[in-house]
Amino acid sequence: MARLILHHYDTSPFSEKVRLLLGVKGLPWSSVIQPVIMPKPELIPLTGGYRRIPVLQIGADVYCDSQVIMAEIAARAGGIDAAGWVMNLWADRLFFAVTVPVIFAEVQVPPEFIADREKLSGRPFDAAQMKAAAPYMAAQWRAEAAWLDEALTAAPFLAGEAPGLADIAAYMNVWFLYGAARATAERLMAGLYRLEAWRLRMRALGHGTRSELSPADALADAKAAEPAAYTDHDPHDPQGLAPGARVSVNADDYGRDPIAGTLVATNTRRVVIAREDPALGRLNIHFPRVGYVLTPV
Protein backbone atom coordinates (compact mmCIF):
# COMPACT_ATOMS: atom_id res chain seq x y z
CA MET A 1 0.00 0.00 0.00
CA ALA A 2 1.20 3.52 -0.80
CA ARG A 3 2.02 5.60 2.25
CA LEU A 4 -0.66 7.54 4.10
CA ILE A 5 0.12 11.25 3.79
CA LEU A 6 -1.85 13.58 6.01
CA HIS A 7 -1.91 17.25 5.04
CA HIS A 8 -2.74 19.10 8.25
CA TYR A 9 -1.50 21.49 10.90
CA ASP A 10 -1.07 20.59 14.54
CA THR A 11 -3.78 22.84 16.03
CA SER A 12 -6.48 21.71 13.58
CA PRO A 13 -9.35 20.05 15.51
CA PHE A 14 -10.63 18.09 12.52
CA SER A 15 -7.11 16.81 11.89
CA GLU A 16 -6.96 15.63 15.49
CA LYS A 17 -9.77 13.16 14.73
CA VAL A 18 -7.71 11.64 11.92
CA ARG A 19 -4.49 11.61 13.94
CA LEU A 20 -6.29 9.87 16.78
CA LEU A 21 -7.78 7.22 14.48
CA LEU A 22 -4.27 6.56 13.17
CA GLY A 23 -3.26 6.07 16.80
CA VAL A 24 -6.17 3.73 17.53
CA LYS A 25 -5.27 1.66 14.45
CA GLY A 26 -1.53 1.81 15.21
CA LEU A 27 -0.65 2.98 11.70
CA PRO A 28 2.46 4.70 10.34
CA TRP A 29 1.81 7.90 8.44
CA SER A 30 3.58 10.85 6.86
CA SER A 31 2.86 14.37 8.07
CA VAL A 32 2.80 17.32 5.68
CA ILE A 33 2.26 20.61 7.48
CA GLN A 34 0.12 23.01 5.48
CA PRO A 35 -0.53 26.71 6.19
CA VAL A 36 -3.38 27.61 8.54
CA ILE A 37 -4.64 30.24 6.10
CA MET A 38 -4.51 30.79 2.35
CA PRO A 39 -2.55 30.69 0.10
CA LYS A 40 -1.85 26.94 0.09
CA PRO A 41 0.12 26.49 -3.13
CA GLU A 42 1.22 22.93 -2.38
CA LEU A 43 -2.25 21.71 -1.43
CA ILE A 44 -4.55 23.20 -4.07
CA PRO A 45 -2.94 21.29 -7.00
CA LEU A 46 -3.89 18.05 -5.22
CA THR A 47 -7.47 19.04 -4.42
CA GLY A 48 -8.45 21.15 -7.41
CA GLY A 49 -9.41 24.06 -5.18
CA TYR A 50 -10.55 22.48 -1.94
CA ARG A 51 -8.77 24.41 0.81
CA ARG A 52 -10.01 22.90 4.08
CA ILE A 53 -7.83 20.81 6.37
CA PRO A 54 -7.24 17.89 6.75
CA VAL A 55 -6.62 16.20 3.42
CA LEU A 56 -5.37 12.63 3.11
CA GLN A 57 -3.27 11.58 0.14
CA ILE A 58 -2.56 8.00 -0.88
CA GLY A 59 -0.59 8.13 -4.12
CA ALA A 60 -2.83 9.87 -6.67
CA ASP A 61 -5.98 9.47 -4.55
CA VAL A 62 -6.90 12.53 -2.50
CA TYR A 63 -9.46 12.43 0.32
CA CYS A 64 -11.12 15.71 1.32
CA ASP A 65 -12.89 16.09 4.68
CA SER A 66 -12.23 14.14 7.87
CA GLN A 67 -15.39 12.08 7.31
CA VAL A 68 -14.19 10.36 4.13
CA ILE A 69 -10.60 10.29 5.41
CA MET A 70 -11.60 8.29 8.49
CA ALA A 71 -13.80 6.00 6.40
CA GLU A 72 -10.88 5.22 4.08
CA ILE A 73 -8.46 4.58 6.94
CA ALA A 74 -11.00 2.33 8.66
CA ALA A 75 -11.65 0.40 5.43
CA ARG A 76 -7.92 -0.32 5.16
CA ALA A 77 -7.36 -1.11 8.83
CA GLY A 78 -10.13 -3.26 10.20
CA GLY A 79 -13.29 -1.20 10.18
CA ILE A 80 -14.96 1.09 12.68
CA ASP A 81 -18.22 1.28 14.67
CA ALA A 82 -20.79 2.28 12.03
CA ALA A 83 -23.17 3.91 14.52
CA GLY A 84 -20.42 6.39 15.31
CA TRP A 85 -21.11 8.29 12.07
CA VAL A 86 -24.17 9.82 13.72
CA MET A 87 -22.01 11.00 16.62
CA ASN A 88 -19.47 12.29 14.11
CA LEU A 89 -22.01 14.56 12.40
CA TRP A 90 -23.22 15.89 15.76
CA ALA A 91 -19.64 16.59 16.87
CA ASP A 92 -18.71 18.26 13.56
CA ARG A 93 -21.68 20.59 13.48
CA LEU A 94 -23.71 21.02 16.67
CA PHE A 95 -21.02 20.51 19.33
CA PHE A 96 -18.39 22.34 17.23
CA ALA A 97 -20.77 25.28 16.75
CA VAL A 98 -20.78 25.95 20.50
CA THR A 99 -17.07 25.19 20.95
CA VAL A 100 -15.93 27.84 18.48
CA PRO A 101 -17.45 30.93 20.14
CA VAL A 102 -16.35 29.76 23.59
CA ILE A 103 -12.75 29.59 22.34
CA PHE A 104 -12.65 32.70 20.19
CA ALA A 105 -14.24 34.82 22.88
CA GLU A 106 -11.00 34.29 24.83
CA VAL A 107 -8.14 34.04 22.35
CA GLN A 108 -6.65 36.87 20.32
CA VAL A 109 -6.54 36.20 16.59
CA PRO A 110 -4.58 38.18 13.98
CA PRO A 111 -6.42 40.19 11.32
CA GLU A 112 -5.17 37.94 8.51
CA PHE A 113 -6.75 34.90 10.22
CA ILE A 114 -10.05 36.77 10.56
CA ALA A 115 -9.99 37.78 6.90
CA ASP A 116 -9.22 34.20 5.83
CA ARG A 117 -12.03 32.70 7.88
CA GLU A 118 -14.50 35.28 6.61
CA LYS A 119 -13.69 34.22 3.05
CA LEU A 120 -13.95 30.58 4.04
CA SER A 121 -17.32 30.89 5.80
CA GLY A 122 -18.87 33.65 3.69
CA ARG A 123 -19.92 35.61 6.78
CA PRO A 124 -18.34 38.05 9.25
CA PHE A 125 -15.94 36.75 11.89
CA ASP A 126 -17.22 38.93 14.72
CA ALA A 127 -15.07 38.45 17.81
CA ALA A 128 -17.14 40.93 19.83
CA GLN A 129 -20.30 39.02 19.04
CA MET A 130 -18.64 35.75 20.03
CA LYS A 131 -17.56 37.28 23.31
CA ALA A 132 -21.11 38.45 24.01
CA ALA A 133 -22.51 35.02 23.20
CA ALA A 134 -19.83 33.09 25.12
CA PRO A 135 -21.73 32.75 28.45
CA TYR A 136 -24.71 31.20 26.66
CA MET A 137 -22.53 29.00 24.48
CA ALA A 138 -20.50 27.89 27.51
CA ALA A 139 -23.70 26.72 29.20
CA GLN A 140 -24.61 24.78 26.06
CA TRP A 141 -21.10 23.31 25.87
CA ARG A 142 -21.31 22.03 29.46
CA ALA A 143 -24.76 20.55 28.82
CA GLU A 144 -23.54 18.67 25.75
CA ALA A 145 -20.42 17.54 27.62
CA ALA A 146 -22.69 16.20 30.36
CA TRP A 147 -24.35 13.93 27.79
CA LEU A 148 -20.95 12.39 27.17
CA ASP A 149 -20.26 12.07 30.88
CA GLU A 150 -23.55 10.20 31.38
CA ALA A 151 -22.90 7.98 28.35
CA LEU A 152 -19.65 6.84 29.98
CA THR A 153 -21.44 5.34 32.99
CA ALA A 154 -21.41 1.75 31.73
CA ALA A 155 -18.08 1.48 29.90
CA PRO A 156 -14.72 3.24 29.68
CA PHE A 157 -15.41 4.45 26.12
CA LEU A 158 -18.49 5.67 24.29
CA ALA A 159 -18.10 2.76 21.85
CA GLY A 160 -17.77 0.23 24.70
CA GLU A 161 -14.69 -1.45 26.09
CA ALA A 162 -12.46 -0.11 23.33
CA PRO A 163 -12.36 3.32 21.67
CA GLY A 164 -14.26 3.79 18.44
CA LEU A 165 -15.48 6.45 16.06
CA ALA A 166 -17.95 7.80 18.61
CA ASP A 167 -15.07 8.51 20.98
CA ILE A 168 -12.84 10.05 18.33
CA ALA A 169 -15.62 12.33 17.10
CA ALA A 170 -16.66 13.56 20.54
CA TYR A 171 -13.09 14.00 21.74
CA MET A 172 -12.35 16.56 19.02
CA ASN A 173 -14.25 19.36 20.77
CA VAL A 174 -12.94 18.49 24.23
CA TRP A 175 -9.39 18.45 22.84
CA PHE A 176 -9.90 21.73 20.98
CA LEU A 177 -11.28 23.61 23.98
CA TYR A 178 -8.75 22.13 26.40
CA GLY A 179 -5.85 23.04 24.13
CA ALA A 180 -7.00 26.57 23.32
CA ALA A 181 -8.51 27.65 26.65
CA ARG A 182 -7.56 25.17 29.36
CA ALA A 183 -8.93 27.12 32.31
CA THR A 184 -12.31 27.44 30.61
CA ALA A 185 -12.34 23.73 29.74
CA GLU A 186 -11.59 22.79 33.34
CA ARG A 187 -14.36 25.07 34.57
CA LEU A 188 -16.92 23.69 32.13
CA MET A 189 -15.93 20.08 32.92
CA ALA A 190 -15.97 20.55 36.70
CA GLY A 191 -17.72 17.63 38.34
CA LEU A 192 -17.84 15.60 35.11
CA TYR A 193 -15.41 13.06 36.50
CA ARG A 194 -16.10 10.28 34.01
CA LEU A 195 -15.54 12.70 31.14
CA GLU A 196 -12.21 13.86 32.54
CA ALA A 197 -11.01 10.28 33.05
CA TRP A 198 -12.09 9.50 29.47
CA ARG A 199 -10.25 12.57 28.17
CA LEU A 200 -7.04 11.26 29.70
CA ARG A 201 -7.62 7.79 28.24
CA MET A 202 -8.19 9.30 24.80
CA ARG A 203 -5.08 11.46 25.02
CA ALA A 204 -3.01 8.39 25.92
CA LEU A 205 -4.00 6.64 22.66
CA GLY A 206 -1.49 8.72 20.73
CA HIS A 207 -1.22 9.32 16.99
CA GLY A 208 0.40 6.17 15.64
CA THR A 209 3.85 6.46 14.08
CA ARG A 210 4.37 9.90 12.55
CA SER A 211 7.17 10.91 10.21
CA GLU A 212 7.63 14.29 8.57
CA LEU A 213 7.42 14.76 4.81
CA SER A 214 7.92 17.85 2.68
CA PRO A 215 5.05 19.15 0.54
CA ALA A 216 7.29 18.74 -2.52
CA ASP A 217 7.75 15.04 -1.79
CA ALA A 218 4.00 14.60 -1.37
CA LEU A 219 3.40 16.18 -4.77
CA ALA A 220 6.06 13.89 -6.23
CA ASP A 221 4.15 10.90 -4.83
CA ALA A 222 1.01 12.05 -6.64
CA LYS A 223 2.85 12.64 -9.90
CA ALA A 224 4.46 9.19 -9.84
CA ALA A 225 1.20 7.32 -9.14
CA GLU A 226 -2.06 6.49 -10.87
CA PRO A 227 -5.38 6.60 -9.00
CA ALA A 228 -6.66 3.28 -7.70
CA ALA A 229 -9.63 1.79 -9.54
CA TYR A 230 -12.94 2.73 -7.89
CA THR A 231 -16.10 1.17 -9.34
CA ASP A 232 -18.55 1.17 -6.42
CA HIS A 233 -21.26 3.23 -8.10
CA ASP A 234 -24.81 3.17 -6.74
CA PRO A 235 -27.22 2.59 -9.67
CA HIS A 236 -30.06 3.78 -7.42
CA ASP A 237 -28.48 7.12 -6.58
CA PRO A 238 -31.36 9.65 -6.44
CA GLN A 239 -29.63 12.13 -8.75
CA GLY A 240 -29.30 9.55 -11.51
CA LEU A 241 -25.79 10.64 -12.47
CA ALA A 242 -23.63 8.10 -14.30
CA PRO A 243 -19.85 7.68 -14.28
CA GLY A 244 -18.31 9.92 -16.91
CA ALA A 245 -20.64 12.86 -16.26
CA ARG A 246 -19.10 16.30 -15.82
CA VAL A 247 -19.85 17.43 -12.27
CA SER A 248 -18.79 19.76 -9.49
CA VAL A 249 -18.67 19.05 -5.77
CA ASN A 250 -18.80 21.49 -2.87
CA ALA A 251 -19.39 21.47 0.87
CA ASP A 252 -22.85 22.52 2.03
CA ASP A 253 -21.75 24.41 5.17
CA TYR A 254 -18.60 26.51 4.59
CA GLY A 255 -15.63 26.49 2.25
CA ARG A 256 -18.06 25.99 -0.62
CA ASP A 257 -15.59 26.38 -3.48
CA PRO A 258 -16.80 24.03 -6.25
CA ILE A 259 -14.37 21.35 -7.40
CA ALA A 260 -14.98 20.32 -11.01
CA GLY A 261 -14.19 16.96 -12.56
CA THR A 262 -15.50 13.80 -14.17
CA LEU A 263 -17.67 11.54 -12.03
CA VAL A 264 -15.93 8.25 -11.26
CA ALA A 265 -18.62 6.94 -8.91
CA THR A 266 -21.06 8.00 -6.23
CA ASN A 267 -22.77 5.96 -3.54
CA THR A 268 -24.25 6.44 -0.08
CA ARG A 269 -20.78 6.92 1.43
CA ARG A 270 -18.79 9.05 -0.98
CA VAL A 271 -18.43 10.91 -4.25
CA VAL A 272 -15.32 10.31 -6.35
CA ILE A 273 -14.35 12.59 -9.22
CA ALA A 274 -11.35 12.52 -11.56
CA ARG A 275 -9.46 15.59 -12.65
CA GLU A 276 -6.30 16.33 -14.56
CA ASP A 277 -3.67 18.59 -13.06
CA PRO A 278 -1.14 20.04 -15.52
CA ALA A 279 1.81 19.14 -13.30
CA LEU A 280 0.57 16.04 -11.46
CA GLY A 281 -1.53 14.20 -14.03
CA ARG A 282 -4.74 12.35 -13.23
CA LEU A 283 -6.01 12.45 -9.65
CA ASN A 284 -9.09 10.94 -8.04
CA ILE A 285 -10.66 13.25 -5.45
CA HIS A 286 -12.89 11.67 -2.80
CA PHE A 287 -15.58 13.54 -0.85
CA PRO A 288 -18.22 12.37 1.65
CA ARG A 289 -21.78 12.05 0.33
CA VAL A 290 -23.24 13.50 3.53
CA GLY A 291 -22.45 17.20 3.83
CA TYR A 292 -21.52 17.73 0.17
CA VAL A 293 -23.47 18.78 -2.92
CA LEU A 294 -22.94 17.03 -6.25
CA THR A 295 -24.03 19.09 -9.25
CA PRO A 296 -23.98 18.28 -12.98
CA VAL A 297 -22.21 20.91 -15.09
C-alpha positions as CSV (number, residue, x, y, z in Angstrom):
1,M,0.0,0.0,0.0
2,A,1.2,3.5,-0.8
3,R,2.0,5.6,2.2
4,L,-0.7,7.5,4.1
5,I,0.1,11.2,3.8
6,L,-1.9,13.6,6.0
7,H,-1.9,17.2,5.0
8,H,-2.7,19.1,8.2
9,Y,-1.5,21.5,10.9
10,D,-1.1,20.6,14.5
11,T,-3.8,22.8,16.0
12,S,-6.5,21.7,13.6
13,P,-9.3,20.0,15.5
14,F,-10.6,18.1,12.5
15,S,-7.1,16.8,11.9
16,E,-7.0,15.6,15.5
17,K,-9.8,13.2,14.7
18,V,-7.7,11.6,11.9
19,R,-4.5,11.6,13.9
20,L,-6.3,9.9,16.8
21,L,-7.8,7.2,14.5
22,L,-4.3,6.6,13.2
23,G,-3.3,6.1,16.8
24,V,-6.2,3.7,17.5
25,K,-5.3,1.7,14.5
26,G,-1.5,1.8,15.2
27,L,-0.7,3.0,11.7
28,P,2.5,4.7,10.3
29,W,1.8,7.9,8.4
30,S,3.6,10.8,6.9
31,S,2.9,14.4,8.1
32,V,2.8,17.3,5.7
33,I,2.3,20.6,7.5
34,Q,0.1,23.0,5.5
35,P,-0.5,26.7,6.2
36,V,-3.4,27.6,8.5
37,I,-4.6,30.2,6.1
38,M,-4.5,30.8,2.4
39,P,-2.5,30.7,0.1
40,K,-1.9,26.9,0.1
41,P,0.1,26.5,-3.1
42,E,1.2,22.9,-2.4
43,L,-2.2,21.7,-1.4
44,I,-4.5,23.2,-4.1
45,P,-2.9,21.3,-7.0
46,L,-3.9,18.1,-5.2
47,T,-7.5,19.0,-4.4
48,G,-8.5,21.2,-7.4
49,G,-9.4,24.1,-5.2
50,Y,-10.5,22.5,-1.9
51,R,-8.8,24.4,0.8
52,R,-10.0,22.9,4.1
53,I,-7.8,20.8,6.4
54,P,-7.2,17.9,6.8
55,V,-6.6,16.2,3.4
56,L,-5.4,12.6,3.1
57,Q,-3.3,11.6,0.1
58,I,-2.6,8.0,-0.9
59,G,-0.6,8.1,-4.1
60,A,-2.8,9.9,-6.7
61,D,-6.0,9.5,-4.6
62,V,-6.9,12.5,-2.5
63,Y,-9.5,12.4,0.3
64,C,-11.1,15.7,1.3
65,D,-12.9,16.1,4.7
66,S,-12.2,14.1,7.9
67,Q,-15.4,12.1,7.3
68,V,-14.2,10.4,4.1
69,I,-10.6,10.3,5.4
70,M,-11.6,8.3,8.5
71,A,-13.8,6.0,6.4
72,E,-10.9,5.2,4.1
73,I,-8.5,4.6,6.9
74,A,-11.0,2.3,8.7
75,A,-11.6,0.4,5.4
76,R,-7.9,-0.3,5.2
77,A,-7.4,-1.1,8.8
78,G,-10.1,-3.3,10.2
79,G,-13.3,-1.2,10.2
80,I,-15.0,1.1,12.7
81,D,-18.2,1.3,14.7
82,A,-20.8,2.3,12.0
83,A,-23.2,3.9,14.5
84,G,-20.4,6.4,15.3
85,W,-21.1,8.3,12.1
86,V,-24.2,9.8,13.7
87,M,-22.0,11.0,16.6
88,N,-19.5,12.3,14.1
89,L,-22.0,14.6,12.4
90,W,-23.2,15.9,15.8
91,A,-19.6,16.6,16.9
92,D,-18.7,18.3,13.6
93,R,-21.7,20.6,13.5
94,L,-23.7,21.0,16.7
95,F,-21.0,20.5,19.3
96,F,-18.4,22.3,17.2
97,A,-20.8,25.3,16.8
98,V,-20.8,26.0,20.5
99,T,-17.1,25.2,21.0
100,V,-15.9,27.8,18.5
101,P,-17.5,30.9,20.1
102,V,-16.3,29.8,23.6
103,I,-12.7,29.6,22.3
104,F,-12.7,32.7,20.2
105,A,-14.2,34.8,22.9
106,E,-11.0,34.3,24.8
107,V,-8.1,34.0,22.3
108,Q,-6.6,36.9,20.3
109,V,-6.5,36.2,16.6
110,P,-4.6,38.2,14.0
111,P,-6.4,40.2,11.3
112,E,-5.2,37.9,8.5
113,F,-6.8,34.9,10.2
114,I,-10.1,36.8,10.6
115,A,-10.0,37.8,6.9
116,D,-9.2,34.2,5.8
117,R,-12.0,32.7,7.9
118,E,-14.5,35.3,6.6
119,K,-13.7,34.2,3.1
120,L,-14.0,30.6,4.0
121,S,-17.3,30.9,5.8
122,G,-18.9,33.7,3.7
123,R,-19.9,35.6,6.8
124,P,-18.3,38.0,9.2
125,F,-15.9,36.7,11.9
126,D,-17.2,38.9,14.7
127,A,-15.1,38.4,17.8
128,A,-17.1,40.9,19.8
129,Q,-20.3,39.0,19.0
130,M,-18.6,35.8,20.0
131,K,-17.6,37.3,23.3
132,A,-21.1,38.5,24.0
133,A,-22.5,35.0,23.2
134,A,-19.8,33.1,25.1
135,P,-21.7,32.7,28.4
136,Y,-24.7,31.2,26.7
137,M,-22.5,29.0,24.5
138,A,-20.5,27.9,27.5
139,A,-23.7,26.7,29.2
140,Q,-24.6,24.8,26.1
141,W,-21.1,23.3,25.9
142,R,-21.3,22.0,29.5
143,A,-24.8,20.6,28.8
144,E,-23.5,18.7,25.8
145,A,-20.4,17.5,27.6
146,A,-22.7,16.2,30.4
147,W,-24.3,13.9,27.8
148,L,-21.0,12.4,27.2
149,D,-20.3,12.1,30.9
150,E,-23.6,10.2,31.4
151,A,-22.9,8.0,28.4
152,L,-19.7,6.8,30.0
153,T,-21.4,5.3,33.0
154,A,-21.4,1.8,31.7
155,A,-18.1,1.5,29.9
156,P,-14.7,3.2,29.7
157,F,-15.4,4.4,26.1
158,L,-18.5,5.7,24.3
159,A,-18.1,2.8,21.9
160,G,-17.8,0.2,24.7
161,E,-14.7,-1.5,26.1
162,A,-12.5,-0.1,23.3
163,P,-12.4,3.3,21.7
164,G,-14.3,3.8,18.4
165,L,-15.5,6.4,16.1
166,A,-18.0,7.8,18.6
167,D,-15.1,8.5,21.0
168,I,-12.8,10.0,18.3
169,A,-15.6,12.3,17.1
170,A,-16.7,13.6,20.5
171,Y,-13.1,14.0,21.7
172,M,-12.3,16.6,19.0
173,N,-14.2,19.4,20.8
174,V,-12.9,18.5,24.2
175,W,-9.4,18.5,22.8
176,F,-9.9,21.7,21.0
177,L,-11.3,23.6,24.0
178,Y,-8.7,22.1,26.4
179,G,-5.8,23.0,24.1
180,A,-7.0,26.6,23.3
181,A,-8.5,27.7,26.7
182,R,-7.6,25.2,29.4
183,A,-8.9,27.1,32.3
184,T,-12.3,27.4,30.6
185,A,-12.3,23.7,29.7
186,E,-11.6,22.8,33.3
187,R,-14.4,25.1,34.6
188,L,-16.9,23.7,32.1
189,M,-15.9,20.1,32.9
190,A,-16.0,20.6,36.7
191,G,-17.7,17.6,38.3
192,L,-17.8,15.6,35.1
193,Y,-15.4,13.1,36.5
194,R,-16.1,10.3,34.0
195,L,-15.5,12.7,31.1
196,E,-12.2,13.9,32.5
197,A,-11.0,10.3,33.0
198,W,-12.1,9.5,29.5
199,R,-10.3,12.6,28.2
200,L,-7.0,11.3,29.7
201,R,-7.6,7.8,28.2
202,M,-8.2,9.3,24.8
203,R,-5.1,11.5,25.0
204,A,-3.0,8.4,25.9
205,L,-4.0,6.6,22.7
206,G,-1.5,8.7,20.7
207,H,-1.2,9.3,17.0
208,G,0.4,6.2,15.6
209,T,3.9,6.5,14.1
210,R,4.4,9.9,12.5
211,S,7.2,10.9,10.2
212,E,7.6,14.3,8.6
213,L,7.4,14.8,4.8
214,S,7.9,17.8,2.7
215,P,5.0,19.2,0.5
216,A,7.3,18.7,-2.5
217,D,7.8,15.0,-1.8
218,A,4.0,14.6,-1.4
219,L,3.4,16.2,-4.8
220,A,6.1,13.9,-6.2
221,D,4.2,10.9,-4.8
222,A,1.0,12.0,-6.6
223,K,2.8,12.6,-9.9
224,A,4.5,9.2,-9.8
225,A,1.2,7.3,-9.1
226,E,-2.1,6.5,-10.9
227,P,-5.4,6.6,-9.0
228,A,-6.7,3.3,-7.7
229,A,-9.6,1.8,-9.5
230,Y,-12.9,2.7,-7.9
231,T,-16.1,1.2,-9.3
232,D,-18.6,1.2,-6.4
233,H,-21.3,3.2,-8.1
234,D,-24.8,3.2,-6.7
235,P,-27.2,2.6,-9.7
236,H,-30.1,3.8,-7.4
237,D,-28.5,7.1,-6.6
238,P,-31.4,9.6,-6.4
239,Q,-29.6,12.1,-8.7
240,G,-29.3,9.6,-11.5
241,L,-25.8,10.6,-12.5
242,A,-23.6,8.1,-14.3
243,P,-19.9,7.7,-14.3
244,G,-18.3,9.9,-16.9
245,A,-20.6,12.9,-16.3
246,R,-19.1,16.3,-15.8
247,V,-19.8,17.4,-12.3
248,S,-18.8,19.8,-9.5
249,V,-18.7,19.0,-5.8
250,N,-18.8,21.5,-2.9
251,A,-19.4,21.5,0.9
252,D,-22.9,22.5,2.0
253,D,-21.7,24.4,5.2
254,Y,-18.6,26.5,4.6
255,G,-15.6,26.5,2.3
256,R,-18.1,26.0,-0.6
257,D,-15.6,26.4,-3.5
258,P,-16.8,24.0,-6.3
259,I,-14.4,21.4,-7.4
260,A,-15.0,20.3,-11.0
261,G,-14.2,17.0,-12.6
262,T,-15.5,13.8,-14.2
263,L,-17.7,11.5,-12.0
264,V,-15.9,8.2,-11.3
265,A,-18.6,6.9,-8.9
266,T,-21.1,8.0,-6.2
267,N,-22.8,6.0,-3.5
268,T,-24.2,6.4,-0.1
269,R,-20.8,6.9,1.4
270,R,-18.8,9.1,-1.0
271,V,-18.4,10.9,-4.3
272,V,-15.3,10.3,-6.4
273,I,-14.4,12.6,-9.2
274,A,-11.4,12.5,-11.6
275,R,-9.5,15.6,-12.6
276,E,-6.3,16.3,-14.6
277,D,-3.7,18.6,-13.1
278,P,-1.1,20.0,-15.5
279,A,1.8,19.1,-13.3
280,L,0.6,16.0,-11.5
281,G,-1.5,14.2,-14.0
282,R,-4.7,12.3,-13.2
283,L,-6.0,12.5,-9.7
284,N,-9.1,10.9,-8.0
285,I,-10.7,13.2,-5.5
286,H,-12.9,11.7,-2.8
287,F,-15.6,13.5,-0.8
288,P,-18.2,12.4,1.6
289,R,-21.8,12.0,0.3
290,V,-23.2,13.5,3.5
291,G,-22.5,17.2,3.8
292,Y,-21.5,17.7,0.2
293,V,-23.5,18.8,-2.9
294,L,-22.9,17.0,-6.3
295,T,-24.0,19.1,-9.3
296,P,-24.0,18.3,-13.0
297,V,-22.2,20.9,-15.1
